[in-house]
Structures are given as C-alpha cells and as structure tokens.
Amino acid sequence: MKPISPESALSRLQALCSRSEQCESHVRQLLMRWQIPSAEADRIVDRLVEDHYIDHSRYAQAYVHDHLMFDHWGPLRIAQALRQMHIDSDIIDHAISQIDHDTVVDALTHVISQRMRSDSDPDRIIRYAMQRGFTYSDISQVIREL
C-alpha cells in the first residue's frame, strides 16, 4: 500500500470517525497500515481525541449495543473484546451495566433456540451459549423456560 501524508490520514480518519464510532486501537492500526511515523500517529490520535472524533465511552456504548442486538453476544464476550481493544475497565463496566437484563435474556433465548434446531445435546448447547459470553445462571434459566 502506498504511504499517505499525515494530513491526508487525519482527514480520512475524521471522515471515518464521523460515519461510525472508532476506537483508538483500530485507528492506530490504520495509521500503521498507511505507514505514518509513530510520532505523527500519536499527534493524529491526540487530535482526534481532542476534537471528540474518538470517544472510548461512546464507542463502548455503541459496541455493546450492536454486538448484543445484532451478533447476540453475551456481556462476558463483549467485555473481553473491549478489553482486547485496550478500552479502560471502568468504561467497559459502565457500558455493560447499562444493558437491560431482559435484553440479554432475549438475545440468549435467540442463541439457544437457534442452536436447539441443529443440536439436541443440552451440554453442547450450554457450552455454546457460554462461548457466546452468557452466564451459566442465565443459560440454565432460559433452558428451563424453553
């Protein structure tokens, strides 16, 4: 890939961040791919944070919502993914605490009912739901209700 200028990188990232929430780690990966020197990359990221293009709290809220509603991930898997993106633990805890428990149960019900169509072994269904990031207590409650 052809390297781009730092000014062009900043303008591209501003446009990207205007369209969708981005986290700092993803932005830094893009800057590395564009072969922006690390000092310039730090300056660009600082500018994006200063101008509120990057906001970890806003990103965490959007990430939690999207992955729970569309991908049917549980809170544990979502929190793990956010930790891998180097989001602060307090921000993750706050975003996860904003989830309505009924919404989690609805997502879990969807996951379990989909899995029950192709698998009748309860142990494998439980393992699958736990891999999706749901707690055992929620899983056993939903299985009893189904």
Backbone bond lengths (Angstrom), bond angles and torsions (degrees), N, CA, C in turn:
res aa  C-N    CA-C-N  psi(-1)  N-CA   C-N-CA  omega(-1)  CA-C   N-CA-C  phi
1 M - - - 1.447 - - 1.527 108.56 -
2 K 1.292 115.92 137.58 1.460 122.23 -179.22 1.529 109.79 -73.13
3 P 1.340 117.43 131.35 1.469 118.66 178.46 1.533 110.59 -64.85
4 I 1.318 115.26 150.06 1.456 120.09 178.34 1.529 108.75 -117.59
5 S 1.287 117.01 164.72 1.465 121.11 -178.30 1.532 109.55 -75.42
6 P 1.338 117.39 154.10 1.468 120.07 177.50 1.532 112.67 -59.26
7 E 1.331 117.51 -36.28 1.466 120.43 179.41 1.526 110.53 -65.27
8 S 1.323 115.80 -42.04 1.458 120.55 178.18 1.533 110.39 -66.01
9 A 1.330 116.46 -39.47 1.464 120.73 178.44 1.522 110.27 -62.15
10 L 1.336 116.35 -43.92 1.464 119.99 179.16 1.521 110.36 -60.80
11 S 1.299 117.50 -45.73 1.460 119.80 -178.30 1.530 111.71 -66.78
12 R 1.327 117.89 -38.00 1.468 120.97 176.36 1.525 110.84 -63.92
13 L 1.325 116.09 -42.80 1.464 119.54 -178.98 1.523 111.54 -69.37
14 Q 1.314 117.84 -35.96 1.464 119.98 175.97 1.528 109.90 -61.74
15 A 1.314 116.38 -42.53 1.464 120.15 178.21 1.525 111.04 -64.56
16 L 1.331 116.90 -43.34 1.460 121.47 179.04 1.530 111.02 -61.58
17 C 1.340 115.85 -47.17 1.461 120.45 -178.54 1.528 111.84 -68.31
18 S 1.316 117.32 -24.30 1.465 120.60 176.57 1.530 110.73 -72.88
19 R 1.329 116.56 -30.45 1.467 120.96 -179.00 1.522 112.42 -81.39
20 S 1.329 116.48 -37.01 1.466 119.57 -176.89 1.522 109.62 -153.87
21 E 1.325 115.10 155.20 1.455 120.15 178.98 1.527 109.52 -66.63
22 Q 1.315 116.61 137.09 1.459 122.57 178.86 1.521 108.77 -129.79
23 C 1.324 116.36 149.83 1.455 120.06 175.55 1.527 108.73 -101.45
24 E 1.305 114.90 160.96 1.459 120.64 -176.36 1.525 111.92 -60.78
25 S 1.329 117.54 -38.33 1.468 119.15 -177.59 1.534 111.15 -65.07
26 H 1.318 117.86 -38.19 1.466 120.36 178.10 1.527 110.50 -67.23
27 V 1.325 116.42 -40.99 1.465 120.99 178.71 1.528 109.83 -62.29
28 R 1.322 117.03 -42.79 1.469 120.39 179.38 1.533 111.42 -64.38
29 Q 1.324 117.20 -36.93 1.472 120.14 176.39 1.522 110.79 -62.56
30 L 1.313 116.51 -41.86 1.466 119.98 177.60 1.529 110.70 -62.92
31 L 1.322 116.51 -42.88 1.459 120.16 179.96 1.523 111.36 -63.22
32 M 1.332 117.27 -38.52 1.462 120.18 176.28 1.521 110.80 -65.28
33 R 1.327 117.07 -42.32 1.461 121.26 179.18 1.531 110.90 -62.68
34 W 1.328 115.69 -34.10 1.464 120.33 179.03 1.528 112.19 -83.45
35 Q 1.325 116.59 2.56 1.468 123.95 176.82 1.534 112.64 61.18
36 I 1.326 115.14 41.70 1.462 120.63 175.44 1.527 107.14 -85.05
37 P 1.342 118.66 130.00 1.469 120.87 178.45 1.535 111.22 -57.48
38 S 1.315 116.42 149.31 1.467 120.77 -172.92 1.523 112.92 -60.64
39 A 1.320 118.64 -36.36 1.470 120.35 178.44 1.524 110.51 -64.16
40 E 1.319 116.25 -41.68 1.471 120.87 177.87 1.535 110.28 -68.70
41 A 1.323 116.19 -38.34 1.465 120.36 178.91 1.520 110.57 -61.86
42 D 1.346 116.67 -43.10 1.466 120.32 177.55 1.529 110.76 -61.06
43 R 1.320 116.47 -41.83 1.463 120.82 179.87 1.532 110.33 -64.23
44 I 1.332 116.75 -41.57 1.464 120.84 -179.92 1.524 110.80 -65.40
45 V 1.338 116.58 -45.64 1.467 120.10 -179.95 1.525 110.10 -63.20
46 D 1.335 117.15 -42.97 1.465 120.05 177.89 1.522 111.30 -59.27
47 R 1.307 116.09 -41.14 1.462 120.72 179.57 1.530 110.86 -65.18
48 L 1.339 116.95 -41.98 1.465 120.59 179.08 1.532 111.45 -64.20
49 V 1.320 116.58 -38.89 1.463 120.58 178.18 1.529 109.90 -68.64
50 E 1.318 115.80 -45.20 1.469 121.59 -179.60 1.530 111.54 -59.98
51 D 1.320 116.74 -39.37 1.465 121.35 -179.37 1.532 112.75 -87.32
52 H 1.324 116.88 7.54 1.467 124.54 176.66 1.531 113.62 65.01
53 Y 1.309 116.91 25.30 1.465 119.50 171.18 1.528 109.34 -75.20
54 I 1.327 115.92 -35.06 1.465 121.91 176.55 1.517 107.69 -111.81
55 D 1.315 115.68 123.25 1.465 122.20 177.25 1.520 106.64 -140.49
56 H 1.325 116.87 110.78 1.458 120.39 -174.86 1.518 112.74 -62.68
57 S 1.310 117.08 -35.80 1.456 120.23 179.63 1.529 110.38 -65.30
58 R 1.298 116.68 -46.36 1.456 121.66 178.47 1.533 110.43 -63.71
59 Y 1.335 116.00 -41.30 1.460 120.75 179.06 1.529 110.67 -62.68
60 A 1.331 117.02 -45.04 1.466 121.08 -178.59 1.529 110.47 -62.36
61 Q 1.324 117.10 -42.41 1.468 120.36 178.97 1.533 110.63 -60.71
62 A 1.322 116.40 -46.21 1.468 120.82 -179.43 1.529 110.50 -65.53
63 Y 1.332 116.82 -41.60 1.462 121.77 -179.05 1.529 110.45 -62.66
64 V 1.323 116.09 -45.67 1.465 120.96 179.57 1.522 109.73 -60.59
65 H 1.304 116.55 -48.97 1.463 120.18 -178.48 1.528 111.33 -60.12
66 D 1.318 116.61 -51.26 1.464 120.52 -175.23 1.523 112.43 -64.17
67 H 1.324 117.23 -43.81 1.465 119.13 -176.46 1.529 112.54 -75.33
68 L 1.309 117.52 -25.96 1.460 119.73 175.08 1.528 110.03 -76.21
69 M 1.318 116.89 -47.18 1.464 120.71 -174.15 1.528 113.45 -76.43
70 F 1.319 117.71 -40.19 1.461 120.20 -172.15 1.524 113.70 -100.28
71 D 1.333 117.30 -36.30 1.462 120.60 -178.72 1.519 112.43 -99.51
72 H 1.339 116.67 -10.27 1.468 123.19 179.82 1.527 111.57 57.43
73 W 1.333 114.95 46.27 1.457 120.50 173.43 1.523 107.87 -88.53
74 G 1.340 115.17 149.06 1.445 120.31 175.63 1.528 111.20 -85.10
75 P 1.327 116.37 167.77 1.464 121.02 -177.84 1.529 113.73 -58.97
76 L 1.312 118.04 -34.08 1.467 119.98 -178.19 1.524 111.22 -68.41
77 R 1.311 117.34 -41.86 1.470 120.91 179.60 1.533 110.26 -69.82
78 I 1.307 117.08 -38.90 1.459 120.76 178.53 1.527 109.97 -62.56
79 A 1.326 116.52 -45.80 1.467 120.40 179.76 1.525 111.02 -62.28
80 Q 1.317 116.92 -40.63 1.462 120.59 178.91 1.528 110.76 -62.92
81 A 1.313 116.84 -43.48 1.468 120.52 -179.88 1.535 110.55 -63.97
82 L 1.315 117.05 -40.15 1.473 120.10 178.77 1.528 111.00 -66.94
83 R 1.331 117.04 -36.89 1.474 119.86 176.86 1.526 110.33 -63.33
84 Q 1.326 117.29 -37.13 1.463 121.03 178.89 1.524 111.65 -66.82
85 M 1.324 116.54 -21.49 1.463 121.04 177.27 1.532 111.89 -90.60
86 H 1.328 116.21 7.35 1.463 123.33 177.66 1.524 112.56 65.11
87 I 1.326 116.46 35.09 1.460 121.53 173.95 1.526 107.05 -83.42
88 D 1.325 117.30 139.86 1.454 123.03 -177.60 1.532 110.90 -60.35
89 S 1.320 116.48 140.61 1.467 122.29 -176.95 1.525 112.39 -59.31
90 D 1.333 117.37 -37.65 1.467 119.78 179.48 1.525 111.03 -64.03
91 I 1.314 116.56 -39.04 1.466 121.00 178.70 1.519 109.82 -66.65
92 I 1.330 116.61 -41.87 1.471 120.93 178.85 1.523 109.85 -62.76
93 D 1.327 116.29 -48.31 1.468 120.18 -179.12 1.526 111.27 -59.35
94 H 1.330 116.68 -41.48 1.466 119.94 179.37 1.532 110.62 -64.99
95 A 1.321 117.48 -44.62 1.470 121.02 -179.03 1.526 110.74 -64.19
96 I 1.318 117.19 -41.96 1.471 121.19 179.69 1.529 110.27 -67.40
97 S 1.330 117.12 -37.19 1.475 119.94 -178.69 1.525 112.24 -67.82
98 Q 1.318 117.32 -19.00 1.463 121.12 179.63 1.530 112.78 -78.64
99 I 1.336 116.85 -9.39 1.464 120.97 -179.46 1.524 109.26 -73.25
100 D 1.318 115.57 131.73 1.456 121.59 174.48 1.532 108.31 -75.57
101 H 1.322 116.93 131.37 1.463 120.79 -176.92 1.530 111.63 -60.22
102 D 1.310 117.48 -34.28 1.469 120.41 178.70 1.528 111.02 -63.99
103 T 1.326 116.84 -34.77 1.460 120.82 177.76 1.524 110.40 -66.43
104 V 1.335 116.30 -39.83 1.465 121.04 176.98 1.529 109.78 -63.02
105 V 1.313 116.60 -44.52 1.469 120.99 -179.67 1.528 109.88 -64.56
106 D 1.321 117.97 -39.06 1.468 120.38 177.37 1.530 111.30 -62.55
107 A 1.335 116.49 -44.12 1.470 120.15 178.63 1.529 110.17 -64.01
108 L 1.316 116.76 -42.23 1.461 121.15 179.21 1.527 110.81 -64.70
109 T 1.312 117.53 -40.67 1.463 121.32 177.62 1.518 110.02 -60.39
110 H 1.314 116.54 -41.56 1.464 120.51 177.70 1.529 110.52 -62.10
111 V 1.331 116.67 -46.60 1.468 121.44 -178.85 1.531 110.44 -61.05
112 I 1.318 117.11 -46.98 1.464 120.75 -176.60 1.531 111.00 -68.91
113 S 1.321 117.04 -42.96 1.468 118.32 -179.10 1.528 111.28 -65.77
114 Q 1.329 117.75 -36.87 1.464 120.55 175.54 1.527 110.54 -63.00
115 R 1.322 116.06 -43.30 1.470 120.12 -177.37 1.530 111.25 -69.54
116 M 1.329 116.65 -33.31 1.471 120.18 -178.70 1.524 111.81 -66.58
117 R 1.319 117.33 -21.28 1.461 120.14 178.90 1.527 111.53 -67.99
118 S 1.336 116.01 -30.10 1.462 119.06 -176.22 1.527 113.18 -112.35
119 D 1.326 117.94 -9.05 1.466 120.41 -175.34 1.522 108.63 -143.40
120 S 1.314 116.78 129.68 1.465 119.80 -179.41 1.530 112.60 -105.81
121 D 1.315 117.81 -3.53 1.469 121.35 -179.37 1.528 109.34 -78.87
122 P 1.342 117.89 113.82 1.468 120.31 -176.96 1.535 113.18 -61.51
123 D 1.322 117.40 -34.39 1.472 119.52 -179.88 1.523 111.20 -65.12
124 R 1.312 116.97 -40.90 1.461 120.14 179.12 1.531 111.36 -69.25
125 I 1.313 116.40 -35.08 1.467 120.35 177.46 1.519 109.95 -65.73
126 I 1.316 116.76 -43.15 1.468 121.23 178.63 1.523 109.87 -62.94
127 R 1.331 116.47 -46.30 1.472 120.36 179.12 1.529 111.26 -59.77
128 Y 1.317 115.91 -42.54 1.465 120.55 179.60 1.532 110.85 -62.52
129 A 1.321 116.92 -45.42 1.466 120.38 -179.62 1.528 111.10 -65.47
130 M 1.326 116.63 -35.18 1.472 119.36 177.43 1.526 110.54 -68.42
131 Q 1.332 117.64 -36.54 1.462 120.64 176.50 1.522 111.03 -65.73
132 R 1.317 117.01 -26.99 1.460 121.05 177.75 1.534 111.76 -79.18
133 G 1.346 117.46 -5.74 1.459 120.68 172.99 1.512 116.26 100.87
134 F 1.322 116.95 19.49 1.457 120.26 178.87 1.523 109.64 -99.88
135 T 1.325 116.70 154.25 1.463 120.97 -179.50 1.529 109.99 -81.22
136 Y 1.322 114.89 154.09 1.466 120.16 -179.09 1.520 111.03 -62.11
137 S 1.330 117.76 -37.99 1.466 119.55 -178.71 1.520 111.28 -64.19
138 D 1.323 117.85 -41.27 1.466 120.23 176.87 1.523 111.02 -66.77
139 I 1.324 116.49 -39.99 1.470 121.17 -179.25 1.530 110.15 -62.39
140 S 1.325 116.55 -48.30 1.469 119.35 -177.96 1.527 110.98 -65.45
141 Q 1.337 117.07 -34.19 1.477 120.56 177.94 1.537 109.57 -65.31
142 V 1.307 118.10 -45.61 1.468 121.11 -178.15 1.528 110.28 -67.59
143 I 1.312 117.88 -40.46 1.470 120.38 179.62 1.529 110.63 -63.36
144 R 1.333 116.44 -39.44 1.483 119.45 177.79 1.536 111.01 -63.07
145 E 1.348 115.69 -37.07 1.475 119.78 -177.75 1.528 111.89 -75.08
146 L 1.342 117.25 -26.80 1.464 120.14 179.47 1.503 107.47 -84.37
